[in-house]
Amino acid sequence: MIPIVSLSDSVSFIFCVIAALKLYSSYRKTRDPRVGYFLKFYVFLGIFFGFLSTPGILVFDPFMIELFSLNFGLFFLYIAVAYFLGIPLE
């Protein structure tokens, strides 16, 4: 069976990493804290998608799928949302 959801999460992971690299180069030039928060948002969102892409590609045990994709992944998603909500306050 082809893990379509895991493959699409892998593509989202790659896009988040590319966006984070571009934001990092912009942040190094400007040192704007809003760009820094946006950079951290994409870094943690990329980590979230990295954890979501592991089931079906790297991990096949149901307990490890729950541990990786749900617990660890959602932890990094919550951190990403916290940084995203902090952008307008800066």
Buried (B, 14 or more C-beta within 10 A) or exposed (E): EEBEEBEEBBEBBBBBBEBBBEBBEBBEEEEEEBBBBBBBBBBBBBBBBBBBBBBBEEBEEEEEBEBBBEEBBEBBBEBBBEBBEBBEEE
